[in-house]
Amino acid sequence: MQREILLQVLEQNKKDCSHFCKNINTENASYRLTEQTASVGFIYRHIGETTNLIGQFFGYETDVEGTTIGQKDIGNLFDLETSRLYFEKGYQTLEKLVLNTSDQEWLEEIETTWFGKIARIKLFSILLNHNAHHCGQLSSAILKGKKH
């Protein structure tokens, strides 16, 4: 039953994030709430990159590079199709993770460079919360932001 619960939690997280991400286009990709906040395009790329890179801690290799992690948005434009592919690929990896991880393995600790030694379920939770947080930022920037 645990696997089914995690699959539903993951599905809802992806559905909620996808709801906002489907509205991203070349017009609003540069929108920001303020000059200091990240743009829609930057946040979108960040979600995809982070999801794939955290997947490596779970043992899933990726060729995605972390160009946004720990970086300030300096106005670079990101290809939206690549960002969409990163987003989709990241969620596909998380689905594989849920399908291939036993109940006991979720409680085992894994070593990460970002969080130290942490239980798989905690890292999974951090990632889903991270994505939900940034999708909220996307929503606000799309609805209330402007080009700066």
Phi, psi and chi 1 to 4 in degrees:
 res  aa     phi    psi   chi1   chi2   chi3   chi4
   1 MET       -  -31.5  176.8  148.1  167.1      -
   2 GLN   -58.1  -42.3 -178.7  172.2  -61.4      -
   3 ARG   -60.7  -43.1 -179.3  171.4  -72.1  126.9
   4 GLU   -64.4  -38.1  -70.4   78.2   14.7      -
   5 ILE   -64.4  -48.2  -68.5  168.8      -      -
   6 LEU   -62.9  -37.5  -69.1  175.2      -      -
   7 LEU   -63.0  -39.3  -78.4  171.5      -      -
   8 GLN   -70.8  -38.6  -71.3 -161.1   22.9      -
   9 VAL   -61.9  -45.8  168.0      -      -      -
  10 LEU   -62.4  -45.5  176.7   61.2      -      -
  11 GLU   -59.0  -42.6  178.6 -174.6  -19.1      -
  12 GLN   -67.4  -40.5 -171.4   62.0   47.4      -
  13 ASN   -60.4  -46.6 -177.8  -89.9      -      -
  14 LYS   -65.0  -40.8 -179.6 -178.1  178.4 -172.1
  15 LYS   -62.2  -45.5 -179.5  179.6  177.0 -178.1
  16 ASP   -62.4  -46.4  -68.6  -15.9      -      -
  17 CYS   -66.2  -41.7  -74.9      -      -      -
  18 SER   -62.1  -32.8  -65.7      -      -      -
  19 HIS   -57.2  -41.0  175.1   75.3      -      -
  20 PHE   -82.1  -39.2  -58.5  115.9      -      -
  21 CYS   -67.6  -27.4  -67.8      -      -      -
  22 LYS   -66.2  -17.5   73.5  178.7 -177.3 -157.2
  23 ASN   -91.6    2.1  -63.7  -38.9      -      -
  24 ILE   -80.4  132.7  -61.3  171.0      -      -
  25 ASN  -145.2  177.1   56.6   49.9      -      -
  26 THR   -63.7  -26.5   55.0      -      -      -
  27 GLU   -70.4  -47.3  170.5   69.8   24.2      -
  28 ASN   -96.4   -1.2   63.1   24.1      -      -
  29 ALA   -61.8  -25.2      -      -      -      -
  30 SER   -96.2    2.3   61.2      -      -      -
  31 TYR   -65.5  141.4  -74.8   13.0      -      -
  32 ARG  -137.5  153.8  -59.2  169.5 -176.3 -110.7
  33 LEU   -72.6  -41.3  -74.0  175.5      -      -
  34 THR  -140.0  172.7   70.0      -      -      -
  35 GLU   -63.4  -27.4  -73.6 -175.9   36.9      -
  36 GLN   -85.2  -18.9  -66.9   77.0   31.3      -
  37 THR   -86.5  159.7   58.5      -      -      -
  38 ALA   -73.4  152.7      -      -      -      -
  39 SER   -80.6  164.0   67.6      -      -      -
  40 VAL   -55.4  -48.1  168.1      -      -      -
  41 GLY   -63.1  -38.9      -      -      -      -
  42 PHE   -65.4  -46.3 -176.6   92.6      -      -
  43 ILE   -63.8  -42.2  -63.6  168.3      -      -
  44 TYR   -59.2  -47.7 -169.8   29.4      -      -
  45 ARG   -62.7  -40.4  177.3   61.0   60.5   97.6
  46 HIS   -61.0  -42.5  177.6   71.7      -      -
  47 ILE   -59.8  -49.0  -67.7  167.4      -      -
  48 GLY   -63.4  -44.9      -      -      -      -
  49 GLU   -62.9  -48.6  -73.2  178.8   -0.9      -
  50 THR   -62.2  -42.5  -55.8      -      -      -
  51 THR   -60.9  -43.2  -56.1      -      -      -
  52 ASN   -69.7  -40.6  -76.6  -79.8      -      -
  53 LEU   -70.8  -37.3  -68.0  170.9      -      -
  54 ILE   -67.3  -30.1  -74.3 -177.7      -      -
  55 GLY   -56.0  -29.2      -      -      -      -
  56 GLN   -63.9  -34.5  -69.9 -177.6  121.1      -
  57 PHE   -64.3  -25.0  -62.7  137.8      -      -
  58 PHE   -89.6   -1.0  -66.8  112.1      -      -
  59 GLY   100.2    9.9      -      -      -      -
  60 TYR  -102.1  115.1  -65.5   92.2      -      -
  61 GLU   -72.4  153.0  -68.6  -58.1  -44.5      -
  62 THR  -147.8  154.9 -175.0      -      -      -
  63 ASP  -102.5    5.4   58.1   -5.4      -      -
  64 VAL   -72.8  134.0  173.0      -      -      -
  65 GLU  -100.2  150.1  -66.6 -178.6   33.4      -
  66 GLY   -90.6   83.7      -      -      -      -
  67 THR   -89.4  -12.2   63.7      -      -      -
  68 THR  -113.1  -17.5   60.0      -      -      -
  69 ILE   -70.1  122.2  -62.4  167.9      -      -
  70 GLY    72.4   11.8      -      -      -      -
  71 GLN  -108.6  156.6  -58.8  -60.7  -48.1      -
  72 LYS   -93.2  141.5 -177.1  173.5  170.0   55.8
  73 ASP   -73.8  111.2 -176.7   -6.8      -      -
  74 ILE  -104.5   14.7   57.0  170.8      -      -
  75 GLY    96.7    6.1      -      -      -      -
  76 ASN   -62.5  141.3  -66.8  -23.2      -      -
  77 LEU   -90.3  136.9  -63.1  177.9      -      -
  78 PHE  -111.8  139.0  -65.8   96.0      -      -
  79 ASP   -65.1  118.7  177.1   67.2      -      -
  80 LEU   -67.3  -31.7  -65.3  178.7      -      -
  81 GLU   -67.3  -40.2  179.8   59.9   18.7      -
  82 THR   -64.2  -42.5  -59.2      -      -      -
  83 SER   -61.1  -41.8  -64.8      -      -      -
  84 ARG   -62.9  -41.3 -173.3 -168.3   66.5   73.8
  85 LEU   -64.1  -41.8  -69.7  172.3      -      -
  86 TYR   -60.8  -44.7  -72.9  178.3      -      -
  87 PHE   -58.0  -51.9 -178.6   91.7      -      -
  88 GLU   -63.2  -45.4  -69.9  -61.4  -34.1      -
  89 LYS   -61.9  -40.6 -177.6  177.9  177.0 -176.7
  90 GLY   -61.8  -45.6      -      -      -      -
  91 TYR   -69.6  -32.1  -85.9   96.8      -      -
  92 GLN   -64.1  -39.6  -71.5  168.5    1.9      -
  93 THR   -63.7  -42.6  -62.4      -      -      -
  94 LEU   -64.2  -36.9  -66.6  178.1      -      -
  95 GLU   -64.6  -42.8 -175.7  175.0   -6.2      -
  96 LYS   -60.2  -42.2  -77.3 -170.1 -100.0 -175.9
  97 LEU   -57.0  -49.1  171.5   69.1      -      -
  98 VAL   -63.7  -42.5  170.5      -      -      -
  99 LEU   -68.5  -29.2  -69.1  171.7      -      -
 100 ASN  -104.1    3.3  -63.9  -39.9      -      -
 101 THR  -107.1  126.5  -56.3      -      -      -
 102 SER   -75.0  162.9   70.6      -      -      -
 103 ASP   -53.9  -45.8  -70.6   -3.6      -      -
 104 GLN   -66.7  -37.6 -172.7   57.8   37.7      -
 105 GLU   -62.2  -29.2  -73.4  174.4  -47.5      -
 106 TRP   -61.1  -28.4  -77.5  110.1      -      -
 107 LEU   -88.8  -13.8  -59.5  175.9      -      -
 108 GLU   -72.0  144.9  -66.6  173.1   -0.3      -
 109 GLU   -87.0  143.7  -68.9 -172.7  -27.6      -
 110 ILE  -124.4  154.0   55.4  175.7      -      -
 111 GLU   -88.7  132.7 -168.6   63.6   44.5      -
 112 THR  -130.7  152.1   72.1      -      -      -
 113 THR   -79.6  -21.5   53.8      -      -      -
 114 TRP   -91.3  -34.6  -61.6  -14.5      -      -
 115 PHE  -122.5    2.6  -54.2  102.9      -      -
 116 GLY    73.2 -149.5      -      -      -      -
 117 LYS   -84.5  126.5 -154.9  166.7 -165.1  176.8
 118 ILE  -149.0  146.7 -172.5  170.9      -      -
 119 ALA   -65.4  143.8      -      -      -      -
 120 ARG   -53.9  -44.0  -80.1 -175.9  177.3   90.7
 121 ILE   -64.2  -33.7 -169.1   64.1      -      -
 122 LYS   -68.7  -41.9  -74.3 -176.1 -178.8  179.9
 123 LEU   -65.3  -41.4 -175.5   56.9      -      -
 124 PHE   -58.9  -44.9 -176.7   73.8      -      -
 125 SER   -63.9  -43.6  174.8      -      -      -
 126 ILE   -57.5  -44.7  -71.8  168.1      -      -
 127 LEU   -65.1  -44.1 -178.9   55.5      -      -
 128 LEU   -65.1  -39.6  -65.3 -175.9      -      -
 129 ASN   -66.7  -39.9  -75.1  -48.6      -      -
 130 HIS   -56.6  -49.5  167.6  -89.1      -      -
 131 ASN   -65.2  -41.6  -70.5   -2.8      -      -
 132 ALA   -62.7  -41.8      -      -      -      -
 133 HIS   -58.3  -50.2  166.4   75.3      -      -
 134 HIS   -69.9  -30.2  -75.0  -53.0      -      -
 135 CYS   -68.3  -32.5  -74.8      -      -      -
 136 GLY   -64.0  -40.9      -      -      -      -
 137 GLN   -62.8  -42.4  -71.1  177.7  -41.9      -
 138 LEU   -57.1  -48.2  -80.4  174.0      -      -
 139 SER   -57.4  -48.2  172.8      -      -      -
 140 SER   -62.9  -43.2  -66.2      -      -      -
 141 ALA   -66.9  -37.5      -      -      -      -
 142 ILE   -67.9  -43.6  -70.2  169.8      -      -
 143 LEU   -78.3  -38.0  -68.0  173.0      -      -
 144 LYS  -119.3   -6.3  -59.8  174.4 -175.6  173.4
 145 GLY   -81.7  174.9      -      -      -      -
 146 LYS  -152.3  167.3   58.7 -176.3  178.8 -178.5
 147 LYS   -69.3  135.5  -68.7 -177.7 -178.5 -175.7
 148 HIS  -116.4      -  -75.1  -87.3      -      -
